[in-house]
Amino acid sequence: MLQDLIIKIFDLFIFVLFVWAIMSWIPDLRSSKFFLALDGFFARLLEPIRKVIPLLGGSIDISPIILIVLLKFVLLPGLLFLASLLPASP
């Protein structure tokens, strides 16, 4: 039960990250309040990755892809393992 909730939260987070990345390619959407709110949130998460991994070809930012990989293959399995150690609720 807890593991399913964790997976759903991660999937929603990744979906919103994907929406933000697509919106960043569309100039008219970059000035929307929704985009600016997401940008403020995701910029903080992506900043450490952007410091380590430069833009590809000088203009392609792959930091969202790196974040998704880290979430799916590092953080999510760790959280699921910790959740499996918790006692089951009655």
C-alpha positions as CSV (number, residue, x, y, z in Angstrom):
1,M,0.0,0.0,0.0
2,L,2.7,2.5,1.0
3,Q,4.9,1.4,-1.9
4,D,2.0,2.0,-4.3
5,L,1.6,5.5,-3.0
6,I,5.3,6.2,-3.3
7,I,5.3,5.0,-6.9
8,K,2.3,7.1,-7.7
9,I,3.8,10.3,-6.2
10,F,7.1,9.7,-8.1
11,D,5.1,9.1,-11.4
12,L,3.2,12.4,-10.8
13,F,6.4,14.3,-10.1
14,I,8.0,13.0,-13.2
15,F,4.9,13.8,-15.3
16,V,4.9,17.4,-14.0
17,L,8.7,17.6,-14.7
18,F,8.0,16.4,-18.2
19,V,5.2,19.0,-18.7
20,W,7.5,21.7,-17.4
21,A,10.3,20.7,-19.8
22,I,7.8,20.8,-22.8
23,M,6.5,24.2,-21.7
24,S,10.0,25.5,-21.6
25,W,10.3,25.0,-25.3
26,I,7.2,27.1,-26.1
27,P,8.0,30.8,-25.7
28,D,4.3,31.9,-25.1
29,L,4.0,29.5,-22.2
30,R,7.2,30.5,-20.4
31,S,5.5,33.7,-19.1
32,S,2.5,31.9,-17.6
33,K,2.1,31.8,-13.8
34,F,1.9,28.0,-13.9
35,F,5.2,27.7,-15.7
36,L,6.9,30.3,-13.5
37,A,5.8,28.4,-10.4
38,L,7.1,25.1,-11.8
39,D,10.3,26.8,-13.0
40,G,11.0,28.2,-9.5
41,F,10.7,24.7,-8.1
42,F,12.5,22.7,-10.7
43,A,15.3,25.2,-11.2
44,R,16.4,24.6,-7.6
45,L,16.4,20.8,-8.1
46,L,18.2,20.9,-11.4
47,E,20.8,23.5,-10.5
48,P,23.3,21.0,-8.9
49,I,23.0,18.7,-11.9
50,R,23.5,21.7,-14.3
51,K,26.7,22.6,-12.5
52,V,28.2,19.2,-13.1
53,I,26.7,18.4,-16.6
54,P,27.1,21.1,-19.2
55,L,24.7,21.8,-22.0
56,L,25.0,19.5,-25.0
57,G,26.1,21.3,-28.1
58,G,25.9,24.5,-26.1
59,S,22.1,24.6,-26.0
60,I,20.5,21.3,-25.1
61,D,19.9,20.9,-21.3
62,I,19.7,17.2,-20.3
63,S,19.5,17.9,-16.6
64,P,15.7,16.9,-16.4
65,I,16.6,13.5,-18.0
66,I,19.4,13.0,-15.4
67,L,17.0,13.9,-12.6
68,I,14.4,11.4,-13.9
69,V,17.1,8.7,-14.1
70,L,18.2,9.5,-10.5
71,L,14.7,9.5,-9.2
72,K,13.7,6.2,-10.9
73,F,16.8,4.2,-10.4
74,V,18.4,5.6,-7.2
75,L,15.9,7.4,-4.9
76,L,12.7,5.4,-5.7
77,P,14.2,1.9,-5.1
78,G,15.8,3.2,-1.8
79,L,12.4,4.6,-0.6
80,L,10.6,1.4,-1.6
81,F,13.2,-0.7,0.3
82,L,12.7,1.5,3.4
83,A,8.9,1.3,3.1
84,S,9.2,-2.5,2.9
85,L,11.0,-2.5,6.3
86,L,8.0,-0.8,8.0
87,P,5.6,-3.1,9.7
88,A,2.3,-3.7,7.9
89,S,-0.7,-1.8,9.2
90,P,-3.5,-4.0,10.7
